Amino acid sequence: MTVVRHFVSMPALRAVLYVPAILGLILLANIALRWSLADVYSTQVSHHLDTVKKDSSNKNAKQWRQARQHLERTLELRPAYARHYELAEAFFQRLDSLEFRKDPLIQELAWHDNALEALNYARRGLRQTPSWPYLWNRLLISKLLLKQFDNELMGGMERTVHLGPWVQPIQYGVAILGLGYWPNLQDAAQLHVLQAMEQTLAMDQINHSKVYDATKMLSRANFSKACEKVTKGLIDWQLYTYCNEK
């Protein structure tokens, strides 16, 4: 019997091994470049929004259009990053505030339904990263501003509270917003607001913040109504003590 052996030359073997590795490095370099560019564009958008927050009159239509182009480029370059969708939601919420105030700039831009755009960006981001509490918080804000008191709002409130239990801005935000819209909320949503209030008080005792001062909740218009729900419950919450003091 004749045995036939095939020998592969070392240069050919190296080529077989190196080519996939080189292609992999090129792919990683391309991803890194895209992400870096996305960060550059998102920084520009963030700077635009920060400047507008200080003085909404110092940005003209051309600058707004450029910021929107930067936002679109950001999401194109890195479409699966939750923080960029937070930025998109905040961008369109800012536009909605211009629309609400009937700012002449919004007429010049001719961009409408910005509140719905903000909500849709929050939804898109959550399809990519459903465990990100900050994005759930942005969804919650959009739903409340649109006065959509439905099951999506209730589910969003639940996810916001439970995914960010020790995130002070989130819990405080849910508590304040929830009290503001208290009469419109479903029973389950009201319970999530009470949980956020309870958690806000707990964090305030650990680390008091002037920005997220828990005592501000006690002076909200619907605090007494929230207390009525607390007194009907069977849970001995810390909030119960504050309700008795009112």
MARFILUM-586634 format. One record per atom (N, C-alpha, C): z, y, x. Coordinates in steps of 0.05 Angstrom, whole numbers, plus 5000, padded with zeros to 4 digits. Atoms other than C-alpha are relative to their C-alpha. Layout:
N
ZYX
...
//
This chain:
246
500049765017
500050005000
500050255018
500249754985
498150685026
501550224986
498449785011
503051245016
498850265008
501349744995
499951935009
502250214998
498049795000
504452505027
498650285001
501149735001
502953225010
502050195013
498249814986
505753745057
499250284993
500449725007
506554465037
500750165025
499549844976
506054965094
502350194994
497749825004
512055415105
499250274989
500849745012
508256065091
499549984970
500550035029
505955795024
502649964985
497550045013
512955565008
501650264997
498749745001
515756245025
498950184978
501349845020
510656574980
500949914972
499250105026
512656124922
502950094994
497349925004
519956304932
500450304998
499649714998
519257044948
498750164977
501449855021
514357254894
501750054975
498349955023
519157144835
502350195007
497849834992
524757484874
499150295002
501149734998
520358084889
499550124973
500649915027
518058124817
502650084985
497449945013
525358094794
501250265010
498949754989
527358664841
498450244989
501749785011
521459084816
500950064971
499149975028
523758954744
502650154999
497449875000
530959154760
499850295008
500449734992
528559774796
498950174978
501249865022
524359964737
502150074978
497949965020
530259874689
501950225009
498249804989
534760284735
498850284998
501449745001
529560844738
500050104971
500149925028
528760854662
502850104990
497349935009
536360874651
500850275013
499349754986
537161434703
498650244986
501449795014
531761844669
501150064972
498749975026
534961714601
502650175003
497549854995
541561984629
499450305005
500849724994
537962614654
499350144974
500849885025
534862744586
502350034981
497749985018
541262594548
501950225009
498349784990
545063074593
498950274991
501249765009
540163614574
500650054970
499549985028
541163474500
503050084996
497249945002
548763474508
500650295007
499749724991
548464144545
499150194978
501049845021
544264424489
502050024977
498150015023
549264204435
502650155008
497649864991
555164464476
499750304999
500649715000
551865144483
499950104972
500349925028
550165174409
502850014986
497350005012
557364994391
501550255006
498649754992
559865604429
498750244986
501449785012
554466064401
497449904989
502450125013
549365804351
497650185001
502349815001
545066424358
498550025026
501249964974
543266344431
497949795007
502250204996
538065784422
497850054980
502349955018
531165924395
498649744993
501450235010
526265464361
498749835023
501350144978
522665294426
502049835014
497950164986
529265064458
500949764983
499350225018
530964644397
497949785001
502150204999
524164304399
500049855026
499850134973
524964164473
502349805000
497750185001
531863874461
499449754983
500850235017
529063424406
498249815016
501750164983
523663184454
501649855020
498350144981
528963024505
501649784987
498650215015
532862634453
498249764995
501950225005
526762224433
499449855025
500650144974
525262084506
502449845009
497650154993
532461874517
500149734986
499950255016
532161354461
497749825007
502350174992
525361114484
500649865026
499450124974
527760994555
502349805000
497750185001
534260664536
500849964971
499650025029
534060434463
502449844991
497850175008
540059974464
502750105010
497649884990
545460454486
501450164978
498749885023
550560654433
500450305003
499349724996
552461324463
497650194994
502349845006
545361574457
499550034970
500249975029
545361434383
502250184989
497949805007
551961814377
498950285004
501249744994
548362394410
497950084980
502149945020
542562334362
501250084973
498749945025
547162334302
501250285001
498849734996
550862944329
497950225000
502249804999
544263304342
499150074972
501049945026
541863234271
502250114981
497849885015
548763394243
500150305006
500049724993
548364054281
497750144986
502249885015
541564184250
500650024971
499349995028
544364014182
501950244994
498349775004
549664554192
498450264998
501849775002
544065054204
498650014973
501450025026
540564804142
501950084977
497949945020
547064864102
500550304998
499549714999
547965584124
497550164994
502649875005
540665734109
499250195023
500749844976
539765974180
496950035002
502949964998
532866284190
498649825020
501150184979
531965834251
499049744988
500850255012
531665214207
497450024985
502649955014
525965524167
497750005021
502049994979
522265654231
499349725011
500450274990
523264944255
498749824980
501150165022
521364664187
500949705002
498950274999
525864054198
502049984977
498350035024
529063814134
501349724999
498550255004
533663244110
501349915026
498850064974
537363284176
502649834997
497650175005
543762974146
499249714997
501050285003
539762354127
499049895027
500850084973
536662344196
502449915017
497550064985
543662354226
501149724992
499050255010
545861774182
498249775010
501850224992
539661364199
500349945030
499650054971
540861454274
502649845004
497550164998
547961204265
499649714992
500650275009
545360604227
498449855022
501650134979
540160454281
501749925024
498350064978
545360494335
501849764995
498150215007
550060024299
498649734998
501550254999
544559504292
499849905029
500250074972
544259514368
502849925011
497350054990
551759544382
502150024978
498349985024
555859374320
503050015006
497250004994
562459364357
501050275012
499349744987
562460094381
501450184980
498549855021
567960474343
499150294997
500849725001
565361164361
497550044982
502549995017
558661014327
500749954971
499050035028
562260754265
501250264990
498849755008
566061404265
497850214993
502249825006
559461794267
498849934973
501050095026
556961374208
501850104978
498149915020
563261534170
499750304995
500349715003
562462284182
497450064984
502549965014
555162254159
500249934970
499750095028
556961874096
501650204984
498249815014
562562354077
498650274995
501449745003
558262974089
497849984979
502150055020
552862664045
501349934973
498650075024
558262493993
499049734989
500850275008
556061763992
502549835000
497550155001
562461433969
499549724989
500850275008
559860723967
501249795018
498950224984
561160043998
499450035030
500549964971
557760244063
502050185012
497949834990
562760804070
502649855004
497550154998
568560344056
499949815024
500350194977
565959824106
500150155026
500049854976
564760364157
502750115007
497349914995
571760634149
501849785011
498550234991
574659944158
499449945029
500850064972
570659824222
501050215019
499149784983
572360504249
503049975007
497150024997
579860404239
500849765017
499250254986
580159694265
498849965028
501250034974
575459754324
501150205020
498849804982
578960374352
502950064994
497249965009
586360274337
501650195017
498549834983
588760664397
498350235011
501649784992
583361184402
500850244982
498749785015
586861824381
498050174984
501949845016
580662244361
498949864976
501150155022
578061684317
502049984977
498050045021
584561534280
500750274986
499449735011
586162274271
497750104983
502349925016
579062414247
499849864973
500150155025
579261864195
502250104981
497849915017
586062104171
499450274987
500549735011
583962834163
497750004981
502350015018
577162694133
500649844975
499350165023
579962154088
501750154980
498349845018
585262624061
498350214986
501749795012
579963154049
498349904977
501750115022
575762684006
501649794984
498350205011
581662273980
499349924971
500550085028
580162313904
497449854996
502650135003
573062053916
499949725011
500150264986
574961443956
500949774983
499250255014
575460733931
502849925011
497350084992
582360403934
500149885028
500050124973
580559993995
499750205022
500549794981
577960604031
502650175004
497549854998
584460974015
502149865018
498150154983
588460414047
499350035030
500949974972
584260484111
500850285010
499149734992
585861234111
503049995006
497150034995
593361064105
500549875027
499650134974
592660594164
499450195023
500749804980
589361144204
502250205003
497849804999
594961624186
502449875014
497850144987
600161114206
499649975030
500650034972
596760984272
500050275015
499949734988
596061724285
502850095006
497149944996
603561814276
501149845024
499050174978
604961234323
499050105027
501149904974
600361514378
501250275007
498949734995
603262214369
502849985012
497450044989
610161944385
499949925030
500450084972
607461634449
499050225017
501349784985
603262214471
499150224981
500649785019
603462854430
497750175010
502349844993
597063244429
499850234981
500349765017
596063954404
497449984984
502650025013
588863794387
500249804976
499850205020
590563164348
502949984990
497249985009
597363384322
500449864973
499650175024
599662864271
501350164977
498749865022
603863364233
498150174983
502049855016
597563724211
499249844975
500650165024
596463144163
501850064977
497949965021
602863314126
499450244983
500549765016
600163984103
497349994986
502650025014
593463724077
500449994970
499849975029
591963834004
500749744986
499750255014
591863103984
502249825012
497950174988
597762864026
501949884980
498150105021
602262813965
498749774984
501350225015
597062373930
499949755017
499950234982
596761923991
502849885000
497250105001
604361873988
500549844975
499750165025
603861633916
499149725004
501050264995
599861053941
501849845019
498150124981
604760923998
502449894985
497550085014
610760893951
499549764981
500750235017
607060393906
499749745016
500550244983
605859923965
502649865007
497750174993
610359383992
500550015030
499849994971
609459554066
501950235007
498149804991
615159934099
498850155024
501449854979
610660424137
501750235009
498849764989
612960984182
499350244983
501049795017
608961434136
501950054976
498249985023
613961294081
502250205005
497949814993
619261704117
499050284997
501149745003
614762304120
499550074971
500549955028
613062234047
502650084986
497449935012
620462254028
501050275007
499249744991
621262894067
498650224986
501649805014
615963254027
501250084973
//
